[in-house]
Amino acid sequence: MLSQLSAAGKVKKIFAHCLDTINGGGIFAIGNVVQPKVKTTPLVPNMPHYNVNLKSIDVGGTALKLPSHMFDTGEKKGTIIDSGTTLTYLPEIVYKEIMLADNLYCVGFQNGGLQSKDGKGMVLLGDLVLSNKLVVYDLENQVIGWTEYNCSSSIKIKDEQTGATYTVDAHNISSGWRFHWQKHLAVLLVTMVYSYLIF
């Protein structure tokens, strides 16, 4: 849809979302976000996903000490930003450093065994990382950015044809959706406990 509207000269190839984990729903908008301001980083060109070159990982304001090859750039590299994937996938070494950095514990499947062909692991930031952040995909300038944001509020979008600024408000998803999500989570947790007890 964005490509069709852009080809017709109606909008620029810019869209944004803000996933509200508290109320469900959030904000989705097509157009240039003028408020709030968002810092951006270049997208890795010619990739099938929205990829960026990760330079470091901070936990609690402190950079993790990771091998330099973890942030290698080049062809077919980069961290994938994917709001369509729920979880975040990290190479095992990164995962372990994050857990050690803040004395965190994880309940669930800690190592899914996902690995890239070059053996360096894949970094994918899913919607649990992107939640409660305004994420702007500026395909015109080949950049992506985000900022912490109250996703139950509103943002301002500029109409490129008229120059007018419009407010886009958040919308909630029905409580029925949240109920089904909680039901699936409960089934997943029971399955995990059952698998742990058997194996």
C-alpha positions in Angstrom: 0.0 0.0 0.0 2.8 2.4 0.9 4.5 1.8 -2.5 1.2 2.4 -4.4 0.5 5.7 -2.5 4.1 6.8 -3.1 4.0 5.9 -6.8 0.8 8.0 -7.1 2.6 11.0 -5.5 0.2 11.0 -2.5 2.8 10.3 0.2 6.5 9.8 0.7 7.8 6.3 1.6 7.8 7.0 5.3 5.7 5.2 8.0 5.8 4.8 11.7 4.4 2.6 14.4 4.2 2.7 18.2 3.2 -0.6 19.9 1.5 -0.1 23.2 2.1 -3.0 25.5 0.0 -1.6 28.3 -3.3 -0.9 26.6 -2.8 -3.0 23.4 -2.9 -1.2 20.1 -0.9 1.9 19.6 -0.2 4.2 16.6 0.3 3.5 12.9 0.9 6.4 10.5 2.0 6.9 6.9 4.0 10.1 6.4 6.7 12.3 7.8 6.7 12.3 11.6 7.4 15.9 12.8 6.8 15.3 16.5 8.4 13.8 18.4 11.8 14.0 16.9 13.6 10.7 16.3 17.3 10.0 15.9 18.0 7.8 12.9 20.6 5.4 11.6 21.2 4.2 8.0 19.5 1.1 6.7 21.8 -1.6 5.2 21.1 -1.3 1.5 19.5 -4.0 -0.7 18.3 -6.2 2.2 15.0 -8.0 2.2 14.4 -6.8 5.8 15.0 -3.6 7.7 18.6 -4.1 8.7 21.0 -1.7 10.5 24.6 -2.0 11.5 24.8 -2.6 15.2 27.8 -0.9 16.8 27.4 -1.8 20.5 25.0 -3.0 23.1 24.4 -1.2 26.4 22.8 -2.6 29.5 22.0 -0.1 32.2 24.1 2.5 30.4 27.2 0.3 30.3 28.5 -1.1 27.0 28.9 -4.9 26.9 32.3 -6.3 26.3 31.8 -8.3 23.2 34.2 -9.7 20.5 34.7 -7.1 17.7 33.5 -9.5 15.0 30.0 -9.4 16.6 29.6 -6.0 14.9 31.1 -6.8 11.5 29.4 -5.1 8.6 29.3 -5.9 5.0 27.2 -7.8 2.5 24.2 -9.7 4.0 24.9 -8.4 7.5 23.2 -6.2 10.0 20.7 -6.4 12.8 17.2 -7.1 11.6 14.4 -4.8 12.9 11.1 -6.7 12.7 7.9 -5.7 14.4 6.3 -8.9 12.9 8.5 -11.1 15.1 7.6 -11.2 18.8 10.9 -12.2 20.3 14.5 -11.0 20.0 17.1 -13.4 18.7 20.8 -12.9 19.8 24.0 -14.9 19.3 24.6 -17.0 22.5 27.6 -14.9 23.5 25.5 -11.7 23.4 22.7 -13.3 25.3 25.1 -14.6 28.1 26.7 -11.1 28.4 23.3 -9.4 28.8 22.2 -11.9 31.5 25.5 -11.4 33.4 25.4 -7.6 33.1 22.3 -7.2 35.1 22.1 -10.5 37.0 19.0 -11.3 35.0 17.2 -14.6 34.8 15.2 -15.9 31.9 12.3 -18.4 32.3 11.7 -20.3 29.0 13.7 -21.5 26.1 17.0 -19.8 26.5 18.8 -21.1 23.4 16.6 -21.8 20.3 19.6 -22.9 18.3 19.1 -20.3 15.6 22.4 -19.6 13.8 23.5 -17.9 10.7 25.4 -19.7 7.9 28.7 -17.9 8.8 28.4 -19.1 12.4 28.4 -15.6 13.9 24.8 -15.7 14.9 21.8 -13.5 14.0 20.6 -10.4 15.8 16.9 -9.7 15.3 15.0 -7.2 17.4 11.4 -8.1 17.6 8.3 -6.3 18.9 9.1 -6.9 22.5 12.2 -4.6 22.0 10.2 -2.2 19.8 7.3 -1.9 22.2 6.6 1.4 23.8 8.9 3.1 21.2 7.9 5.2 18.3 9.7 3.6 15.3 10.0 5.6 12.1 10.9 3.8 8.8 12.1 6.5 6.3 12.5 4.6 3.1 13.0 7.9 1.1 16.2 8.6 3.0 17.0 4.9 3.8 17.1 5.4 7.5 15.3 4.0 10.5 15.0 5.4 14.0 13.1 5.1 17.3 12.6 6.8 20.6 11.0 5.8 23.9 7.4 7.0 23.7 4.0 6.8 25.3 2.3 4.8 22.6 -1.2 5.5 24.0 -0.7 9.2 23.2 -0.4 10.8 19.7 2.2 11.9 17.1 2.2 14.7 14.5 2.5 13.9 10.8 3.2 16.4 8.0 1.1 16.3 4.8 3.7 16.6 2.0 1.3 18.0 -0.5 -0.3 20.8 1.6 2.4 21.3 4.3 -0.3 20.9 7.0 0.4 19.0 10.2 -2.0 16.4 11.5 -2.3 14.6 14.8 -2.5 10.8 14.7 -3.9 9.3 17.9 -3.4 5.9 19.4 -6.0 3.2 19.1 -6.6 0.3 21.4 -7.1 -3.3 20.3 -10.2 -4.9 21.7 -9.9 -6.7 25.1 -10.8 -9.9 23.3 -7.5 -9.9 21.5 -5.6 -9.4 24.8 -7.5 -12.3 26.3 -6.5 -14.6 23.5 -2.9 -13.5 23.8 -2.9 -14.3 27.5 -4.5 -17.6 26.9 -1.8 -18.6 24.4 0.9 -17.4 26.8 -0.6 -19.7 29.5 -0.6 -22.7 27.2 3.0 -21.9 26.2 4.1 -21.8 29.8 2.3 -25.0 30.7 3.9 -26.7 27.7 7.4 -25.5 28.7 7.0 -26.8 32.3 5.6 -30.1 31.0 8.6 -30.4 28.5 11.0 -29.6 31.3 9.5 -32.3 33.6 9.6 -35.0 31.0 13.0 -34.3 29.5 
